[in-house]
Amino acid sequence: MATSDPTASPTTFDLERRVDSAESTLHTTRRAVVALGSNLGNRLETLQGAVDALEDTPGVKVTAVSAVYETDAVGGPADQPSYFNAVAVLRTSLPPVDLLDRANAVEQAFGRVREVHWGPRTLDVDILDYEDVTSDDPHLSLPHPRAHERAFVLAPWLDADPTAQVPGHGPVDALLRGLGGEEGQGVRRRADVQLRLPE
């Protein structure tokens, strides 16, 4: 049956080009760091689900996950539930925009609804850093423009990668100390819960 879908019956040249591109991509991975946050529903289950969903993404390998930190909501409507926050370190062959698309898809899979700015959410997945790339693209600013001033981001990031640096701002441990440490912004490490690194 005839079809107008150009991907349904690729020419030999197109097929070879796509295979060559895929093989090149598979062998070229970059380090990326993502922040995870949840303050609705079963927060721990949601964060673990997000880690697992990232691991299940072709071209993504989760190499480290932080401890879980609990933080009072910053900004947005008053009287929000507190957040569980964590950071995952990845190796990925996806370019930054594709990784962002996947992060957004994971949010949507867990029921993220964007109705209120900085409002409560089932899941927030933010790219903090991508192989030290800097970009002012309004669709995806790198590094994350507010990561260096948020203890609830820096504390789990430092836990997942003690040598981490925020491009243009310096070492994560120094930035966290400059904010008064974890306690300076009410960030509390939860020793009673933890995330599992996918096998």
Buried (B, 14 or more C-beta within 10 A) or exposed (E): EEEEEEEEEEEEEEEEEEEEEEEEBEEEBBBBBBBBBBBBBEBBEBBBBBBBBBBEBEBBBBBEBBBBBBBBBBEEEEEBEEBBBBBBBBBBBBBBEBBBEBBEEBBEEBEBEEEEEEBBBBBBBBBBBBBEBEEEEEEBEBBBEEBBBBBBBBBBBBBBBEEBBBBEBEBBBEBBEBBEBBEEBBBBBBEEEBBEEBE
